[in-house]
Amino acid sequence: MKKNSVLFMTIFATLFFVIACNEKKEVDSFLATQGYIRASINSQAVSFGTIQQKKSNSVLQLSGQDKNGNSIMLVIGNPVNNSDDLFDEKLIGELQVFPIGLVYQNGRYTANPNTQELKITQLDRTKKLLKGTFKFSAPDANTGKEIVVTEGSFEINLIN
């Protein structure tokens, strides 16, 4: 009797493990990807080489970090409710851009929506490639000192 219950529990645990490993789950955290985010910040060239992305529902978040610990966050969304396809070609011109966030030289900046511009310049579904440009100005959250970001560009390999 004891052998049967041990055997049953072993089979049950194995089946549970196999089923759990095969389940498709929503990605809840940032995933590393190939690509770059570059910009000129107050006329100084900065390259954010460590790129991560997170897609949830109709929002794509791109995060980049440079060798000095400065970071940038680009958040792009599809304004069509309940759309699973963030980059439906018919909606490219209608993409919503959320305020760009930047942590630079110990300051925390959120883009002024009136000065922010982000454009998707290329979407290649076959190669899973997304390219775009951006620029904005933003005040530091603590000091109010303004920062100007120009010549921003990004290229990332999309993860499903």
C-alpha positions, 0 to 999 in steps of 0.5 A: 500500500505504501509503495502504491502511494509513493508511486502515485505521488511520484507520477502526480508530481512529475505530471504537475511539473511537466504541465507547469513547465509547458504553460504559457505565462504572461511575461511579468518582468523585463527581458534582455534584448539586442539593440541600442538607445542613443541620444544627445543629452544637453549636447553630450552623446550618450549610448544606452547599451544594456537594453531590456523590454517588457510587453504587456497588453498593448504597451511596450516598455524599452529600458536602456542603461549606460556604463555610468548607471544612467537609464532611460525608459521609452513606453509606447502604447496602442490606443485601441482598447483590447488590441493584442497587436501593439504594432498592427501596421494600420495603427502605426501612425496612431501609437500613443507615447507615454512620457519618456523617463530618464535618470541622468547624473543623479537627476530624475526627469519626466518628459514634458508632453508638449516637447516630446516626440517619438516616431517609429521609423521601421517595423520589420515583423519578419526580422522582429526589428523595431527602429525609431527616433525621439527627442524631448525636454524635461525638468528634474523632479527635485530641482526643476533644472531642465534637460534637453534630449535631441537626436534620440534613436533606438533599434531593438530586436522584439521579443514576441 
